[in-house]
Amino acid sequence: MNKFIRIIPTRLTALLLLVISALLAGGTPALAAGFMDRVLVIVNEDVITQSEFDYRMLTVKQDLEQSSKPVPPNLAKQLIETIVNERLQVQEANRRGIQISDAELEQAIQRFAAQQNATPEQLKQSIEQTGQPFNMFRESVRDSLTISRFTEYYARTRVVVPDYEIDGFIGANNLDADNSEYQIAQILIKNPDTKAELAEQVRDEIVEGLSFQQAALKYSESTNAQEGGLIGWRTKEKLPEVFFNAVRSMQVGEVSPVLYTPNGLHILKLLDRKGDERTEIVQSQVSHILIKSESKVAKSQAAKRLYEIRQRMQNGEDFSELARIYSDDTASAATGGSLGWVSPGEMVKPFEAVFEKLPLGEISDPVETQFGVHIIRVEDRRTKDVSAQVVRNRVDGILRRQRADREFNQWVRELLEGAYVEHVADPVSPTS
């Protein structure tokens, strides 16, 4: 009974669409032509017409002819099923707010025309010469872009790739191969059970200014202590795993934490590296105070208040204490306004544009974002090697797309099972 109730308005909707489009075209001949464009399939509140089928069939046959492939005997049935599936995907995409604007569509057509060494007008003429209406070509491009964006949405929001799959792919394809060479110096302190405190003390002295070479001469129990602990150039294969894991993420000139091996306690210094290029980013250690505000008046008042707070800091009051008192960002307020180490692209653009140029220790003027008004201070900056993360992100994208390709088709079948689809008439294949 419910299904019967739904059929009536849906059929009326399809009929009314054809009548209205015919009337808008003007005159009785157009009305007659409109009724000649038969409805083949009703898909929820939409319809697939004979003219759409003719357009797609013509395109498919041209593609088959160009590739010298035979026309399948059941091509009409396959094509109708394809159009129904695509219509369901476009409907679901639109329901989720995924739509292609006219500007995006025009840009896509311009790119397509450029690939054909033609202008958009020349492309239009070329398409119409084959008997294909250009407006149908435009809408087919829009649908293709919509479906492409819809599959990206599916891969991004519904597909999860576990870490062990990423690790397995990286290992199987040798993507973690490191062809770099590292020039390293070390300080070795034996008997870790009794000299752990000494090792930490030596590292502290180096951090506070004692040269690594002097520290090696004074403390190292290695045979190369007289050479300042110089080990020389080593590849991954010639380094203990604990050494490699430390130096691969170090900057040239950086000193490692105290490392434990069966031979004792080690402190490494990376003197130089060569070989593979690394992907590095500059991270900033950022603190802020936020006063939430939405209206222009509220933001003006917030900016005035933050100027007063900023002046108090310049007069000697502590940033962290004032952040705990006044910041509306409760999460960072609990840590004195600290947002931790921030990578490029993690913050909204107005916020990032300010802290990227802010000298260390200085407090910014009030900055407006969609969250309210902020004052910002950069505590420190560092260069971080993200090569390994870049590889992981790339592999995650590959595996996500592969899994999405498998699972997306099943999701489309589920959409089909939950949709109202009625085959009203069999298509009439256009004559060649």
C-alpha positions in Angstrom: 0.0 0.0 0.0 2.8 2.4 0.9 4.5 1.7 -2.4 1.3 2.3 -4.4 0.8 5.7 -2.6 4.3 6.8 -3.6 4.0 5.8 -7.2 1.1 8.2 -8.0 2.8 11.5 -7.0 6.1 10.4 -8.5 4.5 9.7 -11.8 2.6 12.9 -11.7 5.9 14.7 -10.9 7.5 13.2 -14.0 4.5 14.0 -16.2 4.3 17.6 -14.9 8.0 18.1 -15.6 7.6 17.1 -19.2 4.5 19.3 -19.6 6.1 22.3 -18.0 9.3 21.9 -20.1 7.2 21.7 -23.2 5.1 24.7 -22.4 8.2 26.8 -21.6 9.6 25.9 -25.0 6.5 27.5 -26.4 3.7 26.4 -28.7 2.0 23.1 -29.7 4.9 21.7 -31.7 7.2 22.0 -28.7 4.5 20.3 -26.5 4.2 17.5 -29.0 8.0 17.1 -29.0 8.1 17.1 -25.2 5.7 14.2 -25.1 7.8 12.4 -27.6 10.7 12.4 -25.1 9.4 9.4 -23.3 10.1 8.6 -19.6 12.1 5.4 -19.4 12.8 5.1 -15.7 11.7 6.9 -12.6 14.5 7.1 -10.0 13.1 8.4 -6.7 11.7 11.9 -7.6 13.7 12.1 -10.9 13.3 10.6 -14.3 15.5 9.2 -17.1 14.2 10.1 -20.6 14.7 8.7 -24.0 16.7 11.7 -25.1 19.2 11.1 -22.3 19.5 7.5 -23.3 20.0 8.4 -26.9 22.8 10.9 -26.0 24.6 8.3 -23.9 24.1 5.5 -26.4 25.6 7.7 -29.2 28.6 8.6 -27.0 29.2 4.9 -26.1 28.9 3.7 -29.7 31.4 6.4 -30.8 33.8 5.3 -28.1 33.5 1.6 -29.1 34.0 2.5 -32.8 37.1 4.5 -32.0 38.6 1.6 -30.0 37.5 -1.0 -32.6 35.5 -2.9 -30.1 32.2 -4.8 -30.9 28.9 -3.5 -29.6 27.7 -5.9 -26.8 24.3 -7.5 -27.5 22.8 -6.3 -24.2 24.3 -2.8 -24.4 20.9 -1.0 -23.9 20.2 -2.9 -20.6 23.8 -2.2 -19.3 23.5 1.4 -20.2 20.2 1.9 -18.4 21.6 0.3 -15.3 24.7 2.6 -15.5 22.5 5.7 -15.8 20.3 4.6 -12.9 23.4 4.0 -10.7 24.9 7.4 -11.7 21.6 9.2 -11.0 21.4 7.7 -7.5 24.9 8.8 -6.8 24.2 12.3 -7.9 21.1 12.4 -5.8 22.9 11.2 -2.8 25.8 13.6 -3.4 23.3 16.5 -3.6 21.6 15.3 -0.5 24.9 15.6 1.3 25.6 19.1 0.0 28.0 18.0 -2.7 27.3 20.1 -5.8 29.3 21.5 -8.7 28.9 25.3 -9.2 28.5 26.8 -12.7 31.9 28.4 -12.3 33.5 25.0 -11.5 31.7 23.5 -14.5 32.9 26.2 -16.9 36.5 25.8 -15.6 36.3 22.0 -16.2 35.0 22.5 -19.8 37.8 25.0 -20.5 40.4 22.5 -19.3 38.8 19.8 -21.4 38.8 22.1 -24.5 42.4 23.0 -23.9 43.4 19.3 -23.8 41.8 19.1 -27.2 43.7 22.2 -28.4 40.4 24.0 -28.9 38.5 26.9 -27.4 35.3 26.2 -25.5 33.3 27.6 -28.5 35.2 25.2 -30.9 34.5 22.4 -28.5 30.8 23.2 -28.6 30.7 23.3 -32.4 32.7 20.0 -32.6 30.2 18.2 -30.2 27.2 19.5 -31.9 28.5 18.4 -35.3 28.4 14.8 -34.0 24.7 15.2 -33.3 25.1 15.5 -29.5 23.3 18.5 -27.8 25.9 20.6 -26.0 23.7 21.2 -23.0 23.6 17.4 -22.4 27.4 17.3 -22.7 27.6 20.1 -20.0 25.3 18.3 -17.6 27.2 15.0 -18.2 30.4 16.8 -17.2 28.7 18.2 -14.1 27.4 14.7 -13.1 30.9 13.2 -13.7 32.5 15.9 -11.4 29.8 15.4 -8.8 30.3 11.6 -8.8 34.1 12.1 -8.6 33.8 14.4 -5.6 31.2 12.0 -4.1 33.7 9.1 -4.3 36.4 11.3 -2.7 33.9 12.2 0.1 33.3 8.4 0.6 37.0 7.6 0.8 37.7 10.4 3.2 34.7 9.9 5.6 33.8 6.3 5.5 37.0 4.4 4.8 39.6 3.7 7.6 43.0 2.2 6.8 44.6 0.5 9.9 48.2 1.3 10.7 49.3 -2.3 10.2 48.1 -2.2 6.6 50.1 1.0 6.0 53.2 -0.6 7.6 52.8 -3.7 5.5 52.5 -1.8 2.3 55.5 0.4 3.1 57.6 -2.7 4.0 56.4 -4.8 1.0 57.3 -1.9 -1.4 60.5 -0.9 0.3 59.2 2.7 0.7 61.0 3.1 4.0 64.4 2.6 2.3 66.8 5.2 3.5 69.8 5.8 1.2 71.1 8.7 3.2 74.6 8.6 4.7 75.1 10.0 8.2 78.4 11.4 9.6 78.2 10.8 13.4 80.2 11.3 16.5 79.5 9.5 19.8 80.3 9.4 23.4 80.2 5.9 25.0 79.8 5.4 28.7 80.0 1.8 29.9 78.3 0.2 32.9 74.8 1.7 32.4 73.6 0.3 35.8 76.0 2.6 37.7 76.6 5.5 35.3 73.1 6.5 34.0 73.2 9.7 36.0 76.7 10.5 34.6 75.4 10.1 31.0 72.5 12.5 31.6 74.9 14.9 33.3 77.3 14.8 30.2 74.4 15.5 27.8 73.3 18.4 30.0 76.8 19.9 29.9 76.8 19.6 26.1 73.4 21.3 25.8 74.7 24.1 28.1 77.7 24.8 25.9 80.4 22.2 26.4 81.7 21.2 22.9 81.0 17.6 21.9 84.6 17.0 21.1 85.7 18.2 24.6 83.0 16.0 26.2 84.2 13.0 24.2 87.8 13.6 25.3 86.8 14.0 28.9 84.1 11.3 29.3 84.0 8.8 26.4 85.2 5.3 27.0 85.2 4.5 23.2 88.4 3.9 21.3 87.7 6.9 19.1 87.5 9.3 22.0 90.7 11.0 21.0 89.2 11.9 17.6 86.3 13.6 19.3 84.2 10.4 19.1 84.1 10.5 15.3 82.5 7.4 13.9 82.5 8.7 10.3 80.0 8.2 7.5 77.5 5.4 7.9 74.4 4.2 6.0 71.3 2.7 7.6 72.7 -0.8 7.1 75.9 0.0 9.0 74.2 1.5 12.0 72.7 -0.2 15.0 68.9 0.1 14.8 68.8 2.3 17.9 71.4 4.7 16.3 69.5 4.9 13.0 66.1 5.5 14.7 67.7 8.4 16.5 69.7 10.1 13.7 67.1 9.8 11.0 64.9 12.4 12.7 67.8 14.6 13.9 68.9 17.9 12.4 72.6 18.4 11.5 74.4 19.6 14.6 71.7 18.1 16.9 72.6 15.9 19.9 70.6 12.8 20.7 69.1 11.8 24.0 71.1 9.2 26.0 70.7 5.9 24.1 70.9 2.4 25.7 72.5 -0.6 23.9 74.1 -3.8 25.2 77.5 -2.0 24.9 76.5 0.8 27.3 75.2 4.4 27.1 75.6 6.5 24.0 75.2 10.1 23.1 75.3 10.9 19.4 75.9 14.1 17.5 74.8 14.3 13.8 77.7 16.1 12.1 76.4 15.9 8.5 74.2 13.9 6.2 73.9 13.4 2.4 71.8 11.3 0.1 68.0 11.3 0.1 66.3 14.7 0.2 64.1 15.2 3.2 60.8 16.8 3.5 61.0 19.4 6.3 58.5 21.8 7.8 58.9 24.7 10.2 56.9 24.2 13.3 56.0 26.9 15.8 55.4 26.6 19.5 52.4 28.9 19.9 50.5 30.3 22.9 47.3 32.5 22.7 44.5 34.1 24.6 41.1 34.0 23.0 38.0 36.1 23.8 35.1 34.6 22.0 32.9 37.1 20.1 30.7 37.1 17.1 29.2 40.5 16.4 31.3 43.5 15.3 30.6 45.3 18.5 31.6 42.2 20.6 34.8 41.8 18.6 35.6 45.5 19.0 35.2 45.2 22.8 37.2 42.0 22.8 40.1 43.7 20.9 40.1 46.5 23.4 40.2 44.1 26.3 43.1 42.2 24.7 45.0 45.4 24.1 44.8 46.0 27.9 45.9 42.5 28.7 48.8 42.8 26.2 49.9 46.0 27.9 49.9 44.3 31.3 52.2 41.6 29.9 54.5 44.3 28.5 54.6 45.8 32.0 55.8 42.5 33.4 52.8 40.3 34.1 53.0 36.6 33.1 51.4 35.5 29.8 50.6 32.1 31.2 48.8 33.4 34.3 46.8 35.9 32.3 45.8 33.2 29.8 44.5 31.0 32.6 42.4 33.9 33.9 41.1 35.4 30.7 41.2 33.0 27.8 37.9 31.5 26.6 39.8 28.5 25.0 39.5 26.3 28.1 41.7 23.6 26.7 44.8 25.8 26.1 44.0 28.1 29.1 44.6 25.1 31.4 48.2 25.0 30.1 48.8 28.7 30.2 47.5 29.4 26.7 49.9 26.9 25.0 48.8 25.3 21.8 51.9 23.2 21.6 53.9 22.6 18.4 51.9 23.8 15.4 52.5 22.7 11.8 51.7 24.7 8.7 48.0 24.4 7.8 46.8 23.3 11.2 45.4 26.7 12.2 42.9 28.9 10.4 44.5 31.3 7.9 44.2 34.6 9.7 45.7 33.1 12.9 48.5 31.3 11.0 49.4 34.4 8.9 50.2 36.3 12.1 52.2 33.7 14.0 54.3 32.7 11.0 55.8 36.3 10.9 55.8 37.0 14.6 59.3 37.3 16.2 59.9 34.9 19.1 58.6 36.2 22.4 56.7 39.1 20.9 52.9 39.5 21.5 50.7 40.2 18.5 48.1 42.8 18.1 44.5 41.4 18.5 43.7 39.0 15.6 40.2 38.2 14.4 39.1 34.7 13.4 35.8 32.9 13.2 36.3 31.8 16.8 36.7 35.3 18.2 39.7 37.6 18.9 43.2 36.4 19.9 46.5 37.7 21.0 49.4 35.4 20.1 52.9 34.7 21.2 55.5 32.3 19.5 57.6 30.6 22.1 60.0 28.7 19.8 60.5 27.4 16.3 62.0 24.2 14.9 62.6 22.4 11.7 61.0 19.0 11.6 61.7 16.2 9.2 58.3 14.8 8.1 59.6 12.5 5.3 58.3 9.4 7.1 54.8 11.0 7.6 54.7 12.1 4.0 55.3 8.5 2.9 52.6 7.3 5.3 50.1 9.9 4.1 50.8 8.9 0.5 50.3 5.2 1.3 47.2 5.9 3.3 45.8 7.7 0.2 46.6 4.8 -2.1 45.1 2.1 0.3 42.1 4.4 1.0 41.3 4.7 -2.7 41.7 1.0 -3.3 39.4 0.1 -0.4 37.0 2.8 -1.4 36.8 1.4 -4.9 35.8 -2.0 -3.5 33.4 -0.7 -0.8 31.9 2.1 -2.8 30.3 -0.2 -5.3 28.6 -2.1 -2.5 27.4 1.2 -1.1 25.9 2.1 -4.4 24.1 -1.3 -4.4 22.7 -0.4 -1.0 21.5 2.9 -2.4 19.8 1.0 -5.2 18.1 -1.4 -2.8 16.7 1.6 -0.8 15.6 3.6 -3.7 12.4 3.8 -5.6 13.2 2.7 -9.2 10.4 2.0 -11.7 11.2 1.0 -15.3 8.3 2.6 -17.2 9.3 1.8 -20.8 12.0 0.0 -22.7 14.5 2.3 -24.5 14.5 2.5 -28.3 18.0 2.4 -29.5 18.9 5.3 -31.8 19.6 4.5 -35.3 23.3 4.8 -36.4 
